């Protein structure tokens, strides 16, 4: 890993101020499991002051941040508002695998900005802000109020962030009509746009059986039962993978994935444990009957033997899809704005989980969109980067979209 000074090689000439703001945000270590949200709040409060936006930081009784809201009031605040959401936290890093320090926001000669969160999703949060800055400078006014929300803990399920926020009176008072949230980069010239997402289920299987010495054949052990469960999970995983690989019309969001992520049990090498547990990260496609899916997993547990428990650590039982029909009032405005800019859109089910699910479950239309084309997908990966030209073009794209949604929608819904 290379270490660099703040004045970096390749940073010739005057940097676009929007890029400088982005890189400043990237340097704030809002990294799980101990994110520095307070520095992010201070940063966002300063930005709100610069742009004359209303600032609100909602906290729990213990002081934990639930959400930061920057609001630009529209000329007709009675109209349903536009919510522009992003999350402040980023996933952990393994610095030894990075070319540059992960929170230096180092920029190379070709404009690649390396930092954790450069794609997921600090870019989007600042693109919202910088688009508003440009629109205000241009003297643009919006009929609808714009709420730019920055939530915590999305990377660990949004339990303390969006899931709690949508229950609060402060959220209801926002009168949200439509929301934008994160999407994914795309290596091609097209832009991915997401109208729904797979249901995230984190399932914990606990197996119990007789303990004993590691030199014996112990029947019905916890490990033996766990092997049967894992085999069932793996067989299903392979079936879904074959579906995806054999049908070029399918995308990752159209199938269900299963990954074994945590395993616990055992006390020492020569002791057969009486209990073992495993956690599986399952992403269920919206076409799946959730009740039947749960019965299937319970069936695998029963087949493994007695003393096998099944627990859903996190998982919704319902989900919503946002309409992308040509006659849908929100979609028609958004897609028309993109068409005006000559953008090619590819509609998909989001393969992972975002905070949008908490909005869609309550009936709010939400679209996932990160304007990053011609860019490798590097969320959660080593050497995550975004090129400054892609970032800057994204600001221009949001200027058009925000104006269309906030000022040109020909309906009151």
N, C-alpha and C positions, 0 to 999 in steps of 0.2 A: 504494500500500500504506500502510495506517495503522499507526503505531507507538503502542503503548499501554503504560501503566505496569502493574506487577503488581497494583495495586488498580485494577480496571477498571470502566468505566461499565456499569451494569446488574447489577453483582454486589451486590445488596442483601440484607441479612440474612446469616445464617450458612449457609455452603455445606455441603452434605452431605460428610462426611469422605471418602466413597468417590470423590466427584467430585474432591476436592482431590488424592487420591493419583493418580488418572487423569491429571490435568493436570500433575502433577509428572513423571510418566513421559513424557508427550508432549514436555516441554521438553528431554529428553535427546536430543541430536542423533546418533541412531544412523542417520544418513543415508548412503546409498551415494554415492560410492565409498569414503569414509573414516569409517565409523561409529564412534562413541564407545562401544564395548561396555564398556569398563572402568567408566564411570559407571553404565551399566545394571546391571552386576554388583554394584557397591556398593549401588545402590538396592535390588536384589532381595535382597541379603544382609540389609539392614536390615529389609525386610518379613518375611523368614523369621524373624528374631529376634523381631519383634513378635508373630507368630502361633505361635511355638514350633514351626516346621516345620523339618525336617531340610534343610540347605543343602549343595549340592554344585556345584562349578564344575569341569567337566572341560576340561582344556586340552591342546593339542598340545605337543610338545617345545619348540617355538619360542615358547610362551606364548599362542598364539591360542586364543580361546574356542571350544570345540566345542559345549558346551551348559551351561546352568544348570538345576539340578533342585531344586525345592522339594517335599518329600515329607511327606505326612500318613499316618502308619502306621495301618493298619486293625486291628481287633480280631483278625482272622485273616489274618496276612500271607502264609499259604500260598496263599490264593486269588489267581487272576490279577488284576492291578492295573488301575486306570483311568489312562490317560495323557491329560492335558489339555495340548495343544501350542499354542504360539504362536511367532512369530518376532519378534526384537528389531529387525531392520533395517527401514528405510523407504526408499522411492525418492527420487531427487533432486527438488528444487523449483525453480521459476522465480519468485522472490519478487516480481518486477514484476507478475505476474499475480494476486497474492493481495491480498485486501482487508485482511487483517491479517498480521502477521509469522508465517511458517509454523511457527515453533517457540515461539510465545508462549502457545499454548493459550488464546487469547482467548475469553472467553465473552460472548455478546451478551445483551441484555435478555430475549430469548425462550429463552435456554438453549442456543443453538447453540455448540458448542466447536470452534473452527477450529484445526486443526493437521495437519501431515503425520503420518499414522499413526492419526488419530482413528478411521478405519474399518478401515484395513489396517495392522496388526491389533492395535495396542496396547490398544484397547478390550477385546478378548477376553481378553488376558493378565491385565489388571487385574480384569476381571469374574470370572475364575476365583478370583483372590486374594480379592476382596471377598466372594464367595459363601462361601468357606471361612471368612473372618472371621465372617460372620453365623452360619454353622452352628456354629462353635465357641462363640460367645456364647450360642446357643440350647441348647448342651449336646448337640448331635447327635454320634453316633459312627457310624463306617462300618465295615463288616466288611472291605471291600477297601481296600488301600492306594491312595492317590491320589498320582500323580506329576505335578506341574505343570512342564512343560519349556519353556524359553525358548531358542530356537536362533538362530544367526546366519545371515546370507547367503542367506535364502530368496529374496530379491528378485533374486539373481543365480544362481539355480538350485539352491541348497542344497548345492552341491558340498563346501563346507567345514563345513557344518552337519549337517543330518539325514542326508545320504547317508553321511557318515563315522560319525556317531553310532550308527546301527543296526548297524554292524559291530563295535562295541566290546563287551567283556565287561560293562561297566557298564550298557549297554542290556539285554543278555540277563538280567542280574541283576534288572532291574525286573519281569520276569515279566508283561509287558503282556498283558492280555486284550482290551482294547477302547480305542480312542482317539478323541478329538474334536480337530478342527483347524478352520481358518478356512472361512467361507463368504462370502456376499456380502450386502450390503444389498438391500432390496426396497422399491420405491416403494408397493406395495400393503399391505393389512393382513396378508397371509400372510407366512410365514417360509420362505425357501428352505432346503432341506436337500440335501446332495450326497453321493451314495454311490459316486461314481467321478469320474474326470476324463479329459479328453483327454490323449493322449500329446504331450508337447512335443518337437518336433524343431527344432533350429536347424541349418539346412543351409547350407553354404558351397559355392558354385559358382565355380570358377576357369576362366577362358577364356584361351587363349593363341593368338596369331596373329602374322603378320608386321607389323613396325612400318613407319613411313614418314612422309612429309610430309603435313600436314593438307590439302594442296591436291589430292591425288590420290584416285582410286577404288582403294582397296586391297582386293582380294578376300580373303575368309577372315580378316578382322581379328578381334581379340579382342572388339571392340565389336559386330561383326556377329553373332558367335556368342552373345554375352550377350543381344542383342536377341531371338534365337530362344528362348533359355531363359526369358527374362522373359515373352515372349508365351505360352509353354506354361503357365507358372505362373499368369499372369493369366486365361487361358481356364479353367483348372481352378477358380480362385477364383470366377469368375463363375458357373460351373456349380453350385458349392456354395451360393453366395448365392441363386441362383434356387430351389434346393431348399428353403432355409429360408424364403424370402419367399412361396413358393407353397403351403406346407403349415402351417397354423396349429397343428397338433399338434406340430411340431418346435420345439426350443429351440436356442440357440446351441451347446450341448454335443453336439447330435446331428449336426452337420456338421463338416467339416474347413475350417479357415481358413488362408489363406496371406497373409503380408504381407512385402513387400520392405523390409528394415530398415537394411541397411548396403551401401554401394557404395564400392569402392576401385579406383584405377587412374589412369594418366595422369601425365605429368610437366610438360607445358605445353600451351597451347592449340593450337599448330601441329604437334604431334607425335602421330601415331597410336600408341597404346601397344601394347606386345607382350603385355601381360597385364592382365586386369581380373578383379575378384572381386566377388561379391554374396552377402549373407547373407539368408536367408529364415526368418522365424519361422513355423513350421507347427504347428498344433495339430490332432492327428489323433483323430477320434472313435473310441471303443472298438469300434465295429462294423466298423472297417476292417481288412482283412487287411494286416498290416504288411509282409509279404514282397512282396505284390503292389504295395503302395504304393511301396516302394523300387525295384522293377523299373520302375515307371512313371517315376519321376524319372530313373533311369539312362537310360531310353529317350529322354527329352527331351534329355539331355546328348549322347547319340549322334547324335540327329537334328540337333543344332546344329553338328556337325562334329568333326574331330579336335582334340585338345588341350584338351578340356573335362573337368575333374575334378570329382568329386562327393564331398563330405565331410560327415559328420554331426558337428557340433561337440558337440552334446548331444542325446541321444535314447534313450529306453528301447525295448526290443524286446518287452517284455511289460508287462501292467498287470493290476491286479486290481479287481474290483468288490465292494463290501460289500453283503451281502444286506439287503434291506428286505422280505423275506417276512414275513407275519404270524406265522409259527411260528418265526422266527429269535429265539433267546433274547435277544440284545443289542438287536435292533431293537424287539422287543415291549416291552421295558422302557423304552427311550427314547421310543418313540411313545406309549406309555401315559401317561408323565409329561407329555408335551406335550398330549395329549388332556385330561388332568386340568385343565390350565391353560386349556383352551379355545383352544389355538393351532391355526391352520390351517397345515398343512405342504404344501409343494410340492416333490416329489422330482425332482432333475435331475442330469445329468452336469455337473460343474464345467467351465466353458468355458476356463479357463486352467490353470495348474499350481500345485500347493501341495506342501508337504512330505508330505502324506498318501500321495503316490504311492510313496514309499520304504517306507512301512509296508505298504501294500496289496500291493506286489510281493513282500513276504516272507510274505504270508498273514495279516497282522493286520487285523481289521475296523476301519475308520476312517470316521468321518462328518464332513463339513464343515458347520459350523453357526456362523453369527454372528447373534445375536438382534437384528437391526436391521430392523424393518419400518417402513413409512411413512417411508422414508428414501431419498433419491436415491442412486444408485450413483456414488460419487466416488473410488474407489480410483485412485491415480495421477493424479488430476485436480487442477486448481487449486482453491483454496478448499475443500479436503476438510474436512468437519465432521461431527459427530454431536451430536444434541440430548441434553442431560443426562437428560431424562425417558426417552428410549429406552435410554440407557446404564444407568440405574438399574433399569429394568424388566428389562433383560438379566441383572442380578445376581440378581434374584428368580427368573428362569427357570432360571439355572444352579444355584441352591440346590435347586430341585426335581429337576432332571436329575441332579445330582451325588449327591443322596441316593438317588434311584432306582437309579442304576447301581452305586453303592458299597455300598448297604445292603439293597436289596430284590430283587436278582436271585436268582430261585429255582433257581439251578443252580451248578455248580462249575467250569464251563468258562470 
